[in-house]
Amino acid sequence: MEVQTLKYPAVRNYVAGQSTPDPDPGTATLDVFSPLTGALISTVPLSSAAALDAAVQAAQAAFPEWAGTPIKERVQIFYRYKTLLERDLQALADLVREENGKTYDEARAEVEKAIELTEFACSLPQLIAGEVLEVSKGVEARAERKPLGVVASIAPFNFPNMVPHWTIPNALVLGNTMVLKPSEQVPLSAVKIAELLQEAGLPPGVLNIVNGGREVVEAICDHPGIQAVSFVGSTKIAKVVYVRATSNLKRCVALGGAKNHLLVLPDAHPDMTASNVAASMSGCAGQRCMAGSTMVGVGAVDHIVAKLVEEARKIVPGQNLGSVISREARERIEQHITEAEAAGAKILLDGRNAVVPGHEHGYYVGPTVIDHVRPDMRIAQEEVFGPVLAILRTNTLDEALALENASRYGNAAAVFTQSGSHARYVMDHASAGMIGVNIGVPVPREPFSFGGWNESKFGACDITGKSSIEFWTQLKKTTVKWNPESRVNWMS
């Protein structure tokens, strides 16, 4: 029987600075396919709880020396690491594209964002300088930020390079050691991240990677040696992870899904709005929690809808639109479209049955625009996670906001208008953690943090930016008195 040669070596776990097999010799593996072509490119282990335990032990062993290293020295590694990311930007983008299916421009932008996240981590010594105050005569109090210990990061498939950088640079610069569990669908970028950090001088055991599925996630939530867990994925799993981790007395921030509403008013600039809405719903093939998957047309916006469809027709699978992650994802997305059509919605642009010449076995869905969607339809309520836009219609801005507020999610919302008062009204009344005005994907740039509201996020603090400092550290307060000659009062 002919043995197929894999384009990339079989993925292994990374523990204590070395590529290692799972401790259980019977560990199953999962095939890794490129969604661009449907070709088998690697395999990944579905690791056991024993593998997770080995990684935690390595992280625990590395923690005392790493936490005891001054932050100004820890950050030097990440200055070097940022340079390596810049050096290998094209290769890293190519890897993201192959394992995730993005266009090259999208993959490159993902790595550029990872570089920005690393750059922010390099500023942390200036942001966490301790406080000191003479609180009484001869009595000094100070507050300092200290690392938690071993922490874990569970990453999704849709941003295999960027999302790990939401957590790795900040958590490690702040003195923690980490276990990363990448998505089993896209494990290759994590391997490269570990290699570059090792090249930058990160000590063994500070970052460890354990691949796998549900068993590893559950083991992370349960392991007594892990102090904090971050998760990015669907709302359904985010809830489970949050409840399980916190029930084991861990800190947890779990980011879930979204159903982001783009409110379009009649006075919106037609060309700018059409291009922004089309890009928001189709960027990364719609596989991002900031995708504008629902447009709410307020009043007479037919002229903007016509422009939108015109813009969406320029988005071509295999050219400026990447693939979705799997065959199952494609089938699920197309089922959403079919159900909406059967329920009475009007398909203005149909992306079902998309085929890319030369990549006939890839997983593609074309841009899809569906008008006259009712709020009770499933496509108006659930996250589709594909390049699909559902258009709802209202007569007033308050009706549009009522639809947005009724969503159980709360990641992002945006308004397209030339009216400052209308924009301010939406900013004040939309129930979402990230708001855009004439911007379809209102992702904050560093140092502003990423995080939604409602069922788009569970837990305190955000996962990036300044807010993440609170999550990855704990305060130590010290009160000191040396001079016995100072007078004594109730404070001393």
Summary of the structure (lengths in Angstrom):
residues: 492
radius of gyration: 24.2
end to end distance: 81.8
largest distance: 89.0
contacts: 1799
relative contact order: 0.13
helix: 40%
strand: 21%
